[in-house]
Amino acid sequence: MKKVYGFLIFILVVGVFYLFDFVHSKLYTIDLVEVTPSPIPADGVTPVTMKARLTRGNKPVAGHDLYIFSYEGGNFAAYRVQTNEAGESVFTYYPYRVSSINPLRDIRIQISDESNSIFLEVNAAAQFVVPAVMETESAEFFNIESFWN
């Protein structure tokens, strides 16, 4: 019976820690403030600059690590960047390449603050959708049907 009580107390403590970090994470706001160029050319080679801002109570937060991820593929020069005194992090993104196998679609981005948790890993996060466009020359070059004809 002592083991059951011990386990329940452990679960309660972990639950309180999680609840505290969850509420604490909601105090932070992540905004995608600038994307250059926009819309993003889905050519696989054009570097795109994305600037994110982290605030708490409308005040910039410096020294936090922001982690960025693209659901549609592509690569970032650095996936984790620390915020500056203005609460901003700048990411360089190389988008996916449109082809007959990989169709044009808007790019879904998730940015997480990995530094806001105190007890457990409960990150503040935000998702954004950035429009993408297809360059006609690169789309024809990578079209498999036109390649064989």
OpenMM code with the backbone's topology and positions (N, CA, C; nanometers):
from openmm import Vec3, app, unit

residues = "MET LYS LYS VAL TYR GLY PHE LEU ILE PHE ILE LEU VAL VAL GLY VAL PHE TYR LEU PHE ASP PHE VAL HIS SER LYS LEU TYR THR ILE ASP LEU VAL GLU VAL THR PRO SER PRO ILE PRO ALA ASP GLY VAL THR PRO VAL THR MET LYS ALA ARG LEU THR ARG GLY ASN LYS PRO VAL ALA GLY HIS ASP LEU TYR ILE PHE SER TYR GLU GLY GLY ASN PHE ALA ALA TYR ARG VAL GLN THR ASN GLU ALA GLY GLU SER VAL PHE THR TYR TYR PRO TYR ARG VAL SER SER ILE ASN PRO LEU ARG ASP ILE ARG ILE GLN ILE SER ASP GLU SER ASN SER ILE PHE LEU GLU VAL ASN ALA ALA ALA GLN PHE VAL VAL PRO ALA VAL MET GLU THR GLU SER ALA GLU PHE PHE ASN ILE GLU SER PHE TRP ASN".split()
positions = [
    Vec3(0.0813, -0.1194, 0.0000),
    Vec3(0.0000, 0.0000, 0.0000),
    Vec3(0.0864, 0.1271, 0.0000),
    Vec3(0.2040, 0.1209, 0.0648),
    Vec3(0.2947, 0.2358, 0.0661),
    Vec3(0.3418, 0.2683, -0.0751),
    Vec3(0.3622, 0.1646, -0.1557),
    Vec3(0.4071, 0.1869, -0.2935),
    Vec3(0.2997, 0.2596, -0.3747),
    Vec3(0.1746, 0.2251, -0.3509),
    Vec3(0.0648, 0.2899, -0.4225),
    Vec3(0.0578, 0.4370, -0.3833),
    Vec3(0.0643, 0.4666, -0.2534),
    Vec3(0.0632, 0.6054, -0.2084),
    Vec3(0.1847, 0.6817, -0.2609),
    Vec3(0.2979, 0.6204, -0.2583),
    Vec3(0.4187, 0.6832, -0.3107),
    Vec3(0.4056, 0.7148, -0.4588),
    Vec3(0.3495, 0.6198, -0.5335),
    Vec3(0.3291, 0.6405, -0.6772),
    Vec3(0.2296, 0.7537, -0.7012),
    Vec3(0.1201, 0.7571, -0.6264),
    Vec3(0.0200, 0.8628, -0.6426),
    Vec3(0.0775, 1.0000, -0.6074),
    Vec3(0.1595, 1.0060, -0.5032),
    Vec3(0.2240, 1.1326, -0.4672),
    Vec3(0.3196, 1.1761, -0.5782),
    Vec3(0.3943, 1.0823, -0.6331),
    Vec3(0.4858, 1.1123, -0.7436),
    Vec3(0.4082, 1.1676, -0.8639),
    Vec3(0.2980, 1.1028, -0.8999),
    Vec3(0.2151, 1.1479, -1.0131),
    Vec3(0.1589, 1.2870, -0.9848),
    Vec3(0.1169, 1.3120, -0.8630),
    Vec3(0.0639, 1.4428, -0.8259),
    Vec3(0.1716, 1.5516, -0.8388),
    Vec3(0.2923, 1.5238, -0.7928),
    Vec3(0.4014, 1.6210, -0.8012),
    Vec3(0.4363, 1.6500, -0.9470),
    Vec3(0.4476, 1.5455, -1.0285),
    Vec3(0.4769, 1.5646, -1.1711),
    Vec3(0.3641, 1.6425, -1.2379),
    Vec3(0.2397, 1.6137, -1.2026),
    Vec3(0.1250, 1.6861, -1.2581),
    Vec3(0.1271, 1.8336, -1.2213),
    Vec3(0.1621, 1.8647, -1.0975),
    Vec3(0.1715, 2.0041, -1.0545),
    Vec3(0.2839, 2.0742, -1.1303),
    Vec3(0.3999, 2.0078, -1.1468),
    Vec3(0.5099, 2.0661, -1.2234),
    Vec3(0.4682, 2.0925, -1.3678),
    Vec3(0.3993, 1.9953, -1.4281),
    Vec3(0.3546, 2.0112, -1.5664),
    Vec3(0.2562, 2.1280, -1.5771),
    Vec3(0.1598, 2.1333, -1.4860),
    Vec3(0.0606, 2.2401, -1.4886),
    Vec3(0.1278, 2.3769, -1.4739),
    Vec3(0.2245, 2.3870, -1.3841),
    Vec3(0.2967, 2.5126, -1.3660),
    Vec3(0.3665, 2.5539, -1.4958),
    Vec3(0.4393, 2.4612, -1.5593),
    Vec3(0.5111, 2.4939, -1.6834),
    Vec3(0.4144, 2.5231, -1.7978),
    Vec3(0.3002, 2.4549, -1.8013),
    Vec3(0.2009, 2.4799, -1.9054),
    Vec3(0.1477, 2.6230, -1.8937),
    Vec3(0.1095, 2.6634, -1.7739),
    Vec3(0.0596, 2.7991, -1.7527),
    Vec3(0.1701, 2.9006, -1.7825),
    Vec3(0.2913, 2.8712, -1.7394),
    Vec3(0.4055, 2.9604, -1.7629),
    Vec3(0.4314, 2.9770, -1.9133),
    Vec3(0.4153, 2.8702, -1.9917),
    Vec3(0.4402, 2.8781, -2.1368),
    Vec3(0.3382, 2.9670, -2.2069),
    Vec3(0.2195, 2.9797, -2.1515),
    Vec3(0.1154, 3.0630, -2.2137),
    Vec3(0.1413, 3.2124, -2.1936),
    Vec3(0.2390, 3.2474, -2.1108),
    Vec3(0.2736, 3.3876, -2.0900),
    Vec3(0.3592, 3.4425, -2.2036),
    Vec3(0.4164, 3.3549, -2.2847),
    Vec3(0.5061, 3.3937, -2.3938),
    Vec3(0.4307, 3.3943, -2.5263),
    Vec3(0.4661, 3.4890, -2.6127),
    Vec3(0.4068, 3.4988, -2.7456),
    Vec3(0.5187, 3.4978, -2.8500),
    Vec3(0.5011, 3.4146, -2.9517),
    Vec3(0.5971, 3.4076, -3.0625),
    Vec3(0.5273, 3.4595, -3.1871),
    Vec3(0.5899, 3.5554, -3.2543),
    Vec3(0.5361, 3.6118, -3.3781),
    Vec3(0.6385, 3.5983, -3.4891),
    Vec3(0.5907, 3.5668, -3.6079),
    Vec3(0.6744, 3.5694, -3.7278),
    Vec3(0.6562, 3.7080, -3.7871),
    Vec3(0.7555, 3.7946, -3.7711),
    Vec3(0.7381, 3.9357, -3.8046),
    Vec3(0.7842, 3.9727, -3.9455),
    Vec3(0.8701, 3.8898, -4.0053),
    Vec3(0.9201, 3.9245, -4.1381),
    Vec3(0.9650, 3.7999, -4.2123),
    Vec3(0.9260, 3.7912, -4.3398),
    Vec3(0.9719, 3.6853, -4.4300),
    Vec3(1.0147, 3.7530, -4.5586),
    Vec3(1.1419, 3.7332, -4.5974),
    Vec3(1.1956, 3.7964, -4.7177),
    Vec3(1.2692, 3.6936, -4.8012),
    Vec3(1.2362, 3.6702, -4.9243),
    Vec3(1.1243, 3.7252, -5.0001),
    Vec3(0.9935, 3.6552, -4.9634),
    Vec3(0.8850, 3.7259, -4.9868),
    Vec3(0.7523, 3.6696, -4.9624),
    Vec3(0.6647, 3.7045, -5.0808),
    Vec3(0.5974, 3.6093, -5.1411),
    Vec3(0.5926, 3.4680, -5.1085),
    Vec3(0.7256, 3.3984, -5.1379),
    Vec3(0.7414, 3.2824, -5.0767),
    Vec3(0.8666, 3.2075, -5.0881),
    Vec3(0.8723, 3.1349, -5.2217),
    Vec3(0.9805, 3.1537, -5.2999),
    Vec3(0.9959, 3.0773, -5.4240),
    Vec3(1.0384, 2.9335, -5.3910),
    Vec3(0.9573, 2.8387, -5.4296),
    Vec3(0.9849, 2.6976, -5.3985),
    Vec3(1.0779, 2.6388, -5.5040),
    Vec3(1.2004, 2.6923, -5.5083),
    Vec3(1.2973, 2.6484, -5.6087),
    Vec3(1.4124, 2.5687, -5.5493),
    Vec3(1.4179, 2.5578, -5.4179),
    Vec3(1.5217, 2.4785, -5.3527),
    Vec3(1.6550, 2.5479, -5.3349),
    Vec3(1.6718, 2.6684, -5.3874),
    Vec3(1.8022, 2.7343, -5.3786),
    Vec3(1.7976, 2.8767, -5.3235),
    Vec3(1.6857, 2.9438, -5.3329),
    Vec3(1.6768, 3.0826, -5.2883),
    Vec3(1.6751, 3.0896, -5.1362),
    Vec3(1.7722, 3.1579, -5.0742),
    Vec3(1.7687, 3.1712, -4.9287),
    Vec3(1.6570, 3.2668, -4.8865),
    Vec3(1.5831, 3.2277, -4.7852),
    Vec3(1.4718, 3.3067, -4.7331),
    Vec3(1.5049, 3.3442, -4.5891),
    Vec3(1.4910, 3.4705, -4.5574),
    Vec3(1.5161, 3.5184, -4.4213),
    Vec3(1.3839, 3.5264, -4.3468),
    Vec3(1.3780, 3.4634, -4.2287),
    Vec3(1.2588, 3.4673, -4.1437),
    Vec3(1.2987, 3.5247, -4.0081),
    Vec3(1.2275, 3.6291, -3.9672),
    Vec3(1.2550, 3.6912, -3.8376),
    Vec3(1.1378, 3.6634, -3.7443),
    Vec3(1.1690, 3.6040, -3.6287),
    Vec3(1.0679, 3.5752, -3.5272),
    Vec3(1.0947, 3.6617, -3.4051),
    Vec3(0.9872, 3.6979, -3.3339),
    Vec3(1.0007, 3.7793, -3.2129),
    Vec3(0.9320, 3.7087, -3.0971),
    Vec3(1.0017, 3.7034, -2.9838),
    Vec3(0.9489, 3.6434, -2.8616),
    Vec3(0.9221, 3.7546, -2.7610),
    Vec3(0.7987, 3.7565, -2.7076),
    Vec3(0.7625, 3.8566, -2.6079),
    Vec3(0.6940, 3.7895, -2.4893),
    Vec3(0.6994, 3.8593, -2.3781),
    Vec3(0.6247, 3.8201, -2.2583),
    Vec3(0.5622, 3.9476, -2.2043),
    Vec3(0.4299, 3.9538, -2.2081),
    Vec3(0.3619, 4.0766, -2.1665),
    Vec3(0.3965, 4.1937, -2.2554),
    Vec3(0.4081, 4.1719, -2.3838),
    Vec3(0.4432, 4.2736, -2.4844),
    Vec3(0.5837, 4.3310, -2.4670),
    Vec3(0.6675, 4.2655, -2.3887),
    Vec3(0.8066, 4.3083, -2.3726),
    Vec3(0.8978, 4.2029, -2.4335),
    Vec3(1.0013, 4.2444, -2.5086),
    Vec3(1.0904, 4.1464, -2.5717),
    Vec3(1.1651, 4.0627, -2.4681),
    Vec3(1.1877, 3.9369, -2.5043),
    Vec3(1.2586, 3.8432, -2.4173),
    Vec3(1.3908, 3.8079, -2.4841),
    Vec3(1.5020, 3.8394, -2.4184),
    Vec3(1.6354, 3.8121, -2.4729),
    Vec3(1.6920, 3.6840, -2.4117),
    Vec3(1.7806, 3.6185, -2.4879),
    Vec3(1.8537, 3.5031, -2.4369),
    Vec3(1.7793, 3.3716, -2.4365),
    Vec3(1.6652, 3.3631, -2.5053),
    Vec3(1.5921, 3.2375, -2.5148),
    Vec3(1.6250, 3.1693, -2.6477),
    Vec3(1.6281, 3.0371, -2.6471),
    Vec3(1.6531, 2.9605, -2.7694),
    Vec3(1.5218, 2.9326, -2.8406),
    Vec3(1.5110, 2.9806, -2.9649),
    Vec3(1.3949, 2.9500, -3.0483),
    Vec3(1.4346, 2.8401, -3.1455),
    Vec3(1.3468, 2.7409, -3.1597),
    Vec3(1.3684, 2.6282, -3.2498),
    Vec3(1.2635, 2.6363, -3.3593),
    Vec3(1.3052, 2.6222, -3.4849),
    Vec3(1.2138, 2.6339, -3.5982),
    Vec3(1.2114, 2.5042, -3.6772),
    Vec3(1.0950, 2.4724, -3.7329),
    Vec3(1.0756, 2.3486, -3.8080),
    Vec3(0.9773, 2.3734, -3.9209),
    Vec3(1.0041, 2.3173, -4.0386),
    Vec3(0.9135, 2.3273, -4.1529),
    Vec3(0.8510, 2.1910, -4.1798),
    Vec3(0.7180, 2.1850, -4.1824),
    Vec3(0.6476, 2.0594, -4.2098),
    Vec3(0.6578, 2.0181, -4.3572),
    Vec3(0.6824, 2.1146, -4.4448),
    Vec3(0.6873, 2.0851, -4.5880),
    Vec3(0.8269, 2.0537, -4.6386),
    Vec3(0.9234, 2.0479, -4.5532),
    Vec3(1.0596, 2.0189, -4.5969),
    Vec3(1.1394, 2.1453, -4.6166),
    Vec3(1.2524, 2.1286, -4.6802),
    Vec3(1.3470, 2.2382, -4.6901),
    Vec3(1.4412, 2.2312, -4.5708),
    Vec3(1.5403, 2.3180, -4.5701),
    Vec3(1.6408, 2.3165, -4.4637),
    Vec3(1.6631, 2.4560, -4.4090),
    Vec3(1.7042, 2.4616, -4.2835),
    Vec3(1.7436, 2.5867, -4.2204),
    Vec3(1.8939, 2.5844, -4.2005),
    Vec3(1.9579, 2.6999, -4.2153),
    Vec3(2.1020, 2.7083, -4.1902),
    Vec3(2.1298, 2.6735, -4.0448),
    Vec3(2.0430, 2.7168, -3.9534),
    Vec3(2.0490, 2.6809, -3.8116),
    Vec3(1.9048, 2.6657, -3.7641),
    Vec3(1.8737, 2.5555, -3.6997),
    Vec3(1.7383, 2.5307, -3.6527),
    Vec3(1.7124, 2.5959, -3.5165),
    Vec3(1.8155, 2.6280, -3.4449),
    Vec3(1.8043, 2.6849, -3.3102),
    Vec3(1.8850, 2.8142, -3.3060),
    Vec3(1.8176, 2.9265, -3.2742),
    Vec3(1.8836, 3.0573, -3.2690),
    Vec3(1.8376, 3.1290, -3.1424),
    Vec3(1.9311, 3.1922, -3.0736),
    Vec3(1.9002, 3.2637, -2.9500),
    Vec3(1.8461, 3.4027, -2.9815),
    Vec3(1.7500, 3.4481, -2.9007),
    Vec3(1.6922, 3.5809, -2.9215),
    Vec3(1.7895, 3.6897, -2.8759),
    Vec3(1.7853, 3.8020, -2.9459),
    Vec3(1.8705, 3.9166, -2.9109),
    Vec3(1.7971, 4.0078, -2.8116),
    Vec3(1.8506, 4.1264, -2.7874),
    Vec3(1.7906, 4.2189, -2.6902),
    Vec3(1.6508, 4.2647, -2.7310),
    Vec3(1.6213, 4.2623, -2.8605),
    Vec3(1.4882, 4.2992, -2.9094),
    Vec3(1.3935, 4.1800, -2.9086),
    Vec3(1.4404, 4.0652, -2.8583),
    Vec3(1.3578, 3.9440, -2.8545),
    Vec3(1.3468, 3.8759, -2.9899),
    Vec3(1.4367, 3.9072, -3.0828),
    Vec3(1.4268, 3.8569, -3.2195),
    Vec3(1.5332, 3.7528, -3.2509),
    Vec3(1.4941, 3.6583, -3.3330),
    Vec3(1.5847, 3.5580, -3.3892),
    Vec3(1.5661, 3.5598, -3.5398),
    Vec3(1.6763, 3.5504, -3.6124),
    Vec3(1.6704, 3.5505, -3.7585),
    Vec3(1.7165, 3.4139, -3.8080),
    Vec3(1.6312, 3.3510, -3.8910),
    Vec3(1.6586, 3.2190, -3.9477),
    Vec3(1.6758, 3.2316, -4.0977),
    Vec3(1.7634, 3.1492, -4.1549),
    Vec3(1.7786, 3.1412, -4.3006),
    Vec3(1.7247, 3.0062, -4.3440),
    Vec3(1.6270, 3.0097, -4.4351),
    Vec3(1.5555, 2.8908, -4.4802),
    Vec3(1.5810, 2.8693, -4.6286),
    Vec3(1.6078, 2.7438, -4.6651),
    Vec3(1.6194, 2.7036, -4.8054),
    Vec3(1.5009, 2.6129, -4.8347),
    Vec3(1.4025, 2.6622, -4.9116),
    Vec3(1.2765, 2.5897, -4.9292),
    Vec3(1.2920, 2.4614, -5.0101),
    Vec3(1.1853, 2.3823, -5.0047),
    Vec3(1.1796, 2.2612, -5.0854),
    Vec3(1.1721, 2.3007, -5.2331),
    Vec3(1.1968, 2.2057, -5.3215),
    Vec3(1.1935, 2.2307, -5.4652),
    Vec3(1.0681, 2.1663, -5.5242),
    Vec3(0.9919, 2.2451, -5.5985),
    Vec3(0.8721, 2.1938, -5.6654),
    Vec3(0.9142, 2.1020, -5.7786),
    Vec3(0.8464, 1.9887, -5.7884),
    Vec3(0.8696, 1.8949, -5.8981),
    Vec3(0.7401, 1.8197, -5.9226),
    Vec3(0.7418, 1.7279, -6.0161),
    Vec3(0.6218, 1.6487, -6.0411),
    Vec3(0.5930, 1.5554, -5.9234),
    Vec3(0.6926, 1.5244, -5.8445),
    Vec3(0.6748, 1.4382, -5.7270),
    Vec3(0.6426, 1.5212, -5.6026),
    Vec3(0.6917, 1.6422, -5.5970),
    Vec3(0.6746, 1.7304, -5.4816),
    Vec3(0.5969, 1.8544, -5.5264),
    Vec3(0.4627, 1.8532, -5.5192),
    Vec3(0.3825, 1.9635, -5.5725),
    Vec3(0.3931, 2.0903, -5.4884),
    Vec3(0.3515, 2.2009, -5.5487),
    Vec3(0.3523, 2.3302, -5.4808),
    Vec3(0.2508, 2.3306, -5.3672),
    Vec3(0.2940, 2.3768, -5.2508),
    Vec3(0.2053, 2.3929, -5.1360),
    Vec3(0.2645, 2.5014, -5.0461),
    Vec3(0.1786, 2.5658, -4.9706),
    Vec3(0.2265, 2.6665, -4.8760),
    Vec3(0.3098, 2.5988, -4.7676),
    Vec3(0.3961, 2.6750, -4.7042),
    Vec3(0.4928, 2.6203, -4.6089),
    Vec3(0.4453, 2.6462, -4.4670),
    Vec3(0.4228, 2.5371, -4.3941),
    Vec3(0.3831, 2.5465, -4.2535),
    Vec3(0.5089, 2.5436, -4.1669),
    Vec3(0.5214, 2.6439, -4.0812),
    Vec3(0.6381, 2.6609, -3.9944),
    Vec3(0.5918, 2.6526, -3.8493),
    Vec3(0.6691, 2.5838, -3.7663),
    Vec3(0.6451, 2.5867, -3.6218),
    Vec3(0.7696, 2.6419, -3.5537),
    Vec3(0.7489, 2.7356, -3.4622),
    Vec3(0.8578, 2.7940, -3.3841),
    Vec3(0.8278, 2.7685, -3.2368),
    Vec3(0.9262, 2.7143, -3.1664),
    Vec3(0.9109, 2.6832, -3.0243),
    Vec3(1.0176, 2.7552, -2.9433),
    Vec3(0.9780, 2.7978, -2.8226),
    Vec3(1.0725, 2.8568, -2.7276),
    Vec3(1.1187, 2.7452, -2.6351),
    Vec3(1.2431, 2.7042, -2.6488),
    Vec3(1.2943, 2.5924, -2.5700),
    Vec3(1.3474, 2.6359, -2.4337),
    Vec3(1.3396, 2.7629, -2.4012),
    Vec3(1.3994, 2.8134, -2.2771),
    Vec3(1.2968, 2.8581, -2.1733),
    Vec3(1.1679, 2.8460, -2.2008),
    Vec3(1.0700, 2.9014, -2.1086),
    Vec3(1.0296, 2.8061, -1.9955),
    Vec3(1.0572, 2.6771, -2.0072),
    Vec3(1.0153, 2.5814, -1.9049),
    Vec3(1.1054, 2.5882, -1.7826),
    Vec3(1.0468, 2.5575, -1.6671),
    Vec3(1.1230, 2.5584, -1.5424),
    Vec3(1.1446, 2.4163, -1.4910),
    Vec3(1.0390, 2.3354, -1.4845),
    Vec3(1.0495, 2.2006, -1.4290),
    Vec3(1.0535, 2.0925, -1.5374),
    Vec3(0.9584, 2.0975, -1.6286),
    Vec3(0.9477, 1.9976, -1.7362),
    Vec3(0.9573, 2.0695, -1.8706),
    Vec3(0.9664, 1.9936, -1.9763),
    Vec3(0.9783, 2.0501, -2.1113),
    Vec3(0.8387, 2.0774, -2.1686),
    Vec3(0.7850, 2.1960, -2.1382),
    Vec3(0.6570, 2.2409, -2.1927),
    Vec3(0.6859, 2.3725, -2.2632),
    Vec3(0.7069, 2.3668, -2.3931),
    Vec3(0.7521, 2.4825, -2.4691),
    Vec3(0.6361, 2.5689, -2.5165),
    Vec3(0.6581, 2.6993, -2.5170),
    Vec3(0.5673, 2.7899, -2.5864),
    Vec3(0.5922, 2.7682, -2.7355),
    Vec3(0.4855, 2.7611, -2.8140),
    Vec3(0.5016, 2.7339, -2.9567),
    Vec3(0.3942, 2.8070, -3.0364),
    Vec3(0.4238, 2.8306, -3.1628),
    Vec3(0.3286, 2.8924, -3.2549),
    Vec3(0.3527, 2.8365, -3.3943),
    Vec3(0.2445, 2.8242, -3.4704),
    Vec3(0.2541, 2.7770, -3.6094),
    Vec3(0.2128, 2.8881, -3.7036),
    Vec3(0.2787, 2.8909, -3.8195),
    Vec3(0.2531, 2.9922, -3.9206),
    Vec3(0.2473, 2.9255, -4.0574),
    Vec3(0.1722, 2.9855, -4.1489),
    Vec3(0.1668, 2.9388, -4.2876),
    Vec3(0.2184, 3.0521, -4.3750),
    Vec3(0.3233, 3.0219, -4.4517),
    Vec3(0.3845, 3.1211, -4.5405),
    Vec3(0.3568, 3.0767, -4.6832),
    Vec3(0.3018, 3.1650, -4.7671),
    Vec3(0.2722, 3.1259, -4.9046),
    Vec3(0.3984, 3.0975, -4.9859),
    Vec3(0.3858, 3.0007, -5.0749),
    Vec3(0.4960, 2.9648, -5.1648),
    Vec3(0.4486, 2.9801, -5.3084),
    Vec3(0.5412, 3.0133, -5.3971),
    Vec3(0.5103, 3.0248, -5.5393),
    Vec3(0.6097, 2.9407, -5.6181),
    Vec3(0.5682, 2.9054, -5.7383),
    Vec3(0.6533, 2.8241, -5.8254),
    Vec3(0.7112, 2.9133, -5.9334),
    Vec3(0.8413, 2.9078, -5.9500),
    Vec3(0.9060, 2.9776, -6.0602),
    Vec3(0.8842, 2.8936, -6.1852),
    Vec3(0.8323, 2.9527, -6.2924),
    Vec3(0.7962, 2.8755, -6.4112),
    Vec3(0.9164, 2.8081, -6.4763),
    Vec3(1.0319, 2.8756, -6.4802),
    Vec3(1.1494, 2.8154, -6.5434),
    Vec3(1.1977, 2.6938, -6.4656),
    Vec3(1.2070, 2.7068, -6.3332),
    Vec3(1.2558, 2.5935, -6.2550),
    Vec3(1.1538, 2.4810, -6.2527),
    Vec3(1.0247, 2.5138, -6.2591),
    Vec3(0.9224, 2.4094, -6.2579),
    Vec3(0.9304, 2.3268, -6.3860),
    Vec3(0.9533, 2.3918, -6.5002),
    Vec3(0.9643, 2.3171, -6.6249),
    Vec3(1.0915, 2.2327, -6.6267),
    Vec3(1.1982, 2.2850, -6.5720),
    Vec3(1.3229, 2.2107, -6.5700),
    Vec3(1.3102, 2.0821, -6.4889),
    Vec3(1.2365, 2.0873, -6.3791),
    Vec3(1.2268, 1.9708, -6.2922),
    Vec3(1.1033, 1.8867, -6.3192),
    Vec3(1.0328, 1.9166, -6.4280),
    Vec3(0.9150, 1.8371, -6.4642),
    Vec3(0.9635, 1.7139, -6.5376),
    Vec3(0.9325, 1.5972, -6.4842),
    Vec3(0.9835, 1.4702, -6.5382),
    Vec3(0.9308, 1.4449, -6.6798),
    Vec3(0.8042, 1.4835, -6.7044),
    Vec3(0.7455, 1.4590, -6.8374),
    Vec3(0.8188, 1.5396, -6.9438),
    Vec3(0.8496, 1.6657, -6.9160),
    Vec3(0.9198, 1.7459, -7.0157),
    Vec3(1.0646, 1.7021, -7.0310),
    Vec3(1.1190, 1.6388, -6.9293),
    Vec3(1.2566, 1.5887, -6.9353),
    Vec3(1.2695, 1.4780, -7.0391),
    Vec3(1.1716, 1.3880, -7.0483),
    Vec3(1.1799, 1.2745, -7.1386),
    Vec3(1.1323, 1.3069, -7.2796),
    Vec3(1.0660, 1.4192, -7.2989),
    Vec3(1.0132, 1.4533, -7.4321),
    Vec3(1.1086, 1.5413, -7.5095),
] * unit.nanometer
topology = app.Topology()
chain = topology.addChain("A")
for resn in residues:
    res = topology.addResidue(resn, chain)
    for name in ("N", "CA", "C"):
        topology.addAtom(name, app.Element.getBySymbol(name[0]), res)
